[in-house]
Amino acid sequence: MRVGLVVAEDIARTSGGYRYDRKLVSFLERRGDDVDVIALAEYPEPTVRDRLNRPFDVLVQDELCYRTLLEHNPTLEAPNAIVALVHLLESAGPAEWIPRRAEENPLDPDRVRALEARYLSTVDAAICTSEYTRDRTTDLVSLPTHVAPPGGRREGATLAPEAVESRATASGDSLCVTFVGNLVPRKNATALLGALERADRDWTLTVVGSHDADPTYARTVRERGEDRSIASRVTFTGDVDDRTLASILERSHVLAVPSRYEGFGMVYLEAMEFGVVPIATAVGGADEIVTDGENGVLVDPEDTNRLAAEIDRLSADRDRLTNLARGALETAANHPTWAETLADLRAFLECLEPGASRGGQPADSSGCESDESGSEIP
């Protein structure tokens, strides 16, 4: 196949969505496909349509580029099929969050929902990274969909259960908490710091992630972490390579990322590979991999008192910490690999009928039939 992949910026950027995109490109190229990555930020607006309007078998578009693409897609004639890759719908998050996500061009929630629906009506199908995201997508527009959840970073359980138990039960150890994510408001690092300030038990925190995506918010996080009451227990690493991240997770007990919402939450799965107990957001699709009380903890991202209480409980009850860590390892071991996920995704792309759903209508309640690959056809 000849495939175009549209992303907003350099595909090498550090985020779960861009890592997913890189995995997709690598897999397709290994299968012999010709893949052209189109980073919209690299082209002036007058030339964007020319980059998109080429004879691709499939033009895959990151849905987060929808504000640009909804204007161009109706004019594209050369691509055989256009597919939205939906990592995270803006309209799927809390209503009060939408304007903050786009401060340079704030829109009210109803307007965002209408624009995303308008964009999705210009594509033939959608690939979604979670069932939650698929549900939100088909709430907007009725079209063929396929769920392709991300794989992990190591793909499978990395540590033995005995090593995880030894780490959890080591006497006298403070609870090692890690946050992994770009320092942006959605990831909610300030809420985690607020919860840790309230925690009664001993803890340390390692904050891993870029400070560049939102420098103003990152500065707020750093200033809070450098407060003299907790500064000695908080370490900021910035971006790190895979080997360094692995060494951090190997010695961590808990990964706490109380995001305001997640479409899937790749970082929770990546922590589970090391038997690290995720404290995950209850808003979005994280509950498709994190089951509260079995392999992790789900919290309301705004409930810092509950977050503090869960950190104290895991620190005090090392048997519970061990059981949850074992559950996390089991989840990681049983989760589909990237190769499995992307093989099904490619098969879905190959089976698309060009132009079948372009110009579709808002979704109704008639339902869909599901095939064995997790695809749905209206």
N, C-alpha and C positions, 0 to 999 in steps of 0.2 A: 504494500500500500504506500501511496504518497500521502503523508500526514503533515498538516500544519498545526502547530501548537501556539496559541496566543496567550501571552502573559503580560502583566503590566510593566515589569522591570526586569533587570538582569536575572536570569534563571538561577544564577549562583547565589542569590540572596539567602540569608539564613532564616528560614521559617519552615514550619511543617508543610505548608502548602507548596512551597517551592521545592522542597525535598521530594515530595510526591511527584511533582512535575519532572524532576530529574530522573527519578526511578522509571517513570513512564517512557521518557525519551530513550533511556538506556535499554530498556526491555524491547521496545519496538525496533530499535536499530539492531539489536542482537538477532531479532527475528527476520532481518533483512529488509525492513521498511525504511523508506527515505523520509526523514523527519526534519522539518524546517521550523525552528523556534523563532517566533515573531514577538519581540519585546517592544511593546507600543512606545515606551519611553524613548526608544532609540530613533524614532522616526517623526518628522514633523507631520502635523495633522493632514496637510494636503496629500501626503504620500501614503497614508495608512491604508486607504481603500485599495491602492495598487498592490500593496503587500498581501492583503487578504484575498483579493479577487484573482486567485490563480487556480489551476486545475488540480486541486487536492482531491484525493478520494474522500478524505475526511478532514475538515477543519475543526479542530478541538479548541475551545475557547474557555479560558478561566473566567468564570462568571463574575468575579470581582471587577472585571473590566467592562461591566455591562453598560456603564454610562457612555462610553465611547462606542461600543459595538452595537447598541440598539439603533444607532443612526446609520451605521454602515451595512449591517446585515441585510436589510430589505433590498439593497442595490447589488448584492453579490450574485453573480451568475455562474462563475467558473467552478467553485467547489461543488462536488457531488452531494456532500452532506455536511451539515454544520451541527456540532455537538457542544453543549455547555458542560464544562467540568465544574461541578458545584462543590466547593470546599466549605463555604460558609456564606449563607445568605444574610445580607444586612437586615432584611425584614424579619428574620427569624429570631433576632435578639430582643432583649427587653426594649419596649417602645421608647423609654426615656434615654436609651443609649444611642439610638440612631443618629441624632444630631451631633453627638460628641465624636462619633466615629468619623465624621467628615466635617470637621470644623471649618475647613476652607470653603465649603459649599453646603451648609446645613440644610437639610430637608426634613419635613415633618414625616412621621412614620407612614401615614397613608400614601404620601407621595412616593416614598421609597418603595413601598409595596407595589404601587401602580407601575413604576418604572421597571422594577425587576420582572413583573408579569409581562410588560410590554417587550422587554428583551427576550424572555423565554419563549414568547410567541414567534420569534424570528429564527428559532433553531429547530432542528429535526428531532432531537433527542437530548437527554441529559444523563451524565454520569454523576452519581452522588457518592460521597465518601461515608455515608451512614444512612440507616433507615430513617432516622430523625430528619436528616436533610432531604431525603427523598420525599417524605411526607410533606415537609414545608414547600418543596418545589412543586409537587402536584396539587397542593392547595392553591397555588398561583395559576398554573396552566396545566391542562391535560396533555401529556405527551409521553412517548416511550422513555423509560428510565432504566438504569442499571445501577445497582449498589456495588461499589468497589472499595471496601475498607482498606486503609493503609496497613502495611506490614510494620514490623518493628525495626529497630536499628540493628539489632543482632539476630533477630528472627529465631525465637525460641528461648528457653530458660538458659541463662548464661552461668548462673551459680548453682551449685548443688544444694539441696534442701538443708543438708547438715551445716554448710557454711552460712546460710541465711539464719538458721537457728542460733548458731554460735554468735553471730553478730548481734542478734536481737537480745540475747540473754546475758551478754558480757556484763559482769557486775560493776556497778559504779559509773557506767557510761551515761553521759547525757544523751538525750535524743538528738540524733543528727538529722536535721531537716534540710531539704534541698528544694529550691525553686528553679525551674528551667523554663525560660521563655524570654522573648524580647520584652524589654521594659516599656510596655505600652499600656494604656489604661484598661483595655479589655482583659489583660492577664491579671490585673488586680493585685499586684505585689504589695501595695500599700495596705490592703485589708489583711494580708498575711502578717505584715510587720505589726499592725495594730493588735492582731490576735496574740502574737508572741509576747508583746508587751504585757498582756493580761495573764499569760500562762504562769502557773505556779511552779511547775517542775523545771529542772535544768534542761537547756537546749542549746544547740548551735544552729546557725543558718548559713548556707552557702547559696548565693544568688548567681545563677549562670544565665547569661543572655546579653544580647546587644543593647547598648545604650543609645544607638544612633537613630532608631526608627522614630522615636518621639523624645528628643533631647530634654524638653521641658519637663515631661513626666518623669523621665529617668533621673533628672536632677532632684525632683521631689522625693523619689524613692531613696536615692543615695543619702539625701539629707536626713531622712527619717531613720535610715539604718545606721547613720553615723551619730545619732543622738547618744550622749554619753551614758545613758542608762542601759543601752544594749550594744553599743558599738563594739565592745570586746568579743561579742558572740556572733557578729555578722561579718561575712566575707563576701565581697563582690569580685567575681572573676572576669566579667565581661564575656565576650564570645570565646569559646574554647574548641579545640579540635576533638574528634571522636575519641581518641585515646584518653585525653584528659577528662572528658565527660564520663567515660567508662570508669576511670579511677575514682571519680567523685561519687558515682552511683554505687560502686562496690562497697563504699564505707558509709553509705547513707541508710537510715532506717525508714524515712518517710519522704515522699515527694509531695509537696503542698503547692498546688497551683489552683487557687480558688477563682478561676476565670469568671467573668460576668456571663459568658456563655461560650460553648464550644460546639462546632459541628460534629466533631468526633473526639479529638484530643489525643493526638499521636503520642505526646509526651508521657501520658499515663501508661500506655502500653510499653514504651521504651523503658520506663522505670520498672515495670513488672518483670521484665526480662532479668533484672538483677535482684528480684525478690524484694524490691522497695515498695512499701505500702503507699498507694496513691490516695491522697486526700483531694478529691476531684469536685468539680462543680456539678450541682444537680440540675443546671440549666443547659439544655441542649442534648447532644448525643453521647455524652460520656458514659451514661448508664448502660450502653450497649457492650461495654467492656468492663466497667467497674460496677460490681454488685455490692451494695452497702452491707457491711458486716461479714462478707464472704472473702473478698479479695482486696478490699479497700473501704474507703469512707466517702460518702456523697454529702456535700454541704451546700446550703444556700450561700452564694458568694457574698451576700451582704451581712450574714450572721456571724460577726467576728466572735461573739461570745461562744457560739457552738464550735467554731473552729478552734478557739483556745481550749475549750473543754476536751475536744477530741485529741488534741496534741498532748494535753496532760494525761488523758486516759491511756494513750498508747505508750507514753513514757513510764507510767506507773505499772501497767499490766503487760509485762513482757510476754506472757503466755498468749495473750490476745494478739500482740504484735507479731509473734511467731506464726500463729495460725493464719493471720491475714497475709503475711509474707509468703507462706506456702501456697495459699490460694492464688496469690499474684503470679508465682512461678508456674502454677498449673495453667492459668489463663494464657500466659505468654507461650507456653509449650503447645497449646492447642489452637492458637490463633492462626488463621491462614497466612502463608508466606506471601511476600511480594510476587514471586513467580506465579503462584496460584491465582492471586487477585488480578494480576495484569494479564494473564492468559485469558481469563474470563472476560476482562474488559476488551481485549483485542477481538475476541470472538464476537462480542456485541457490536463493535464497530464494523466488522466485516459483514454483518447481517443487516445493516441498516438499509432501508430503501430511500434513495435520494429524494429529498423534498417532501417526504411523506407527511410531516406534521408542521412544516414551516407555515407561519401565518395562522397557527392554531388559536383556539379559543380558551378563555379561562376555564379552569377545571370545574366539572360538575360532580355529582355524587354517584355516578353510575358504577364506579369501581373499575378494577383492572384484573386481568388474569396474570398470574405469575408463573414463569417457567423455572426450571431447576437451577438456572444460573443466577437467580435473583433479579432477573429483568422483568419489567412490567410493560405490557402493551395495552393501551387503552382500547 
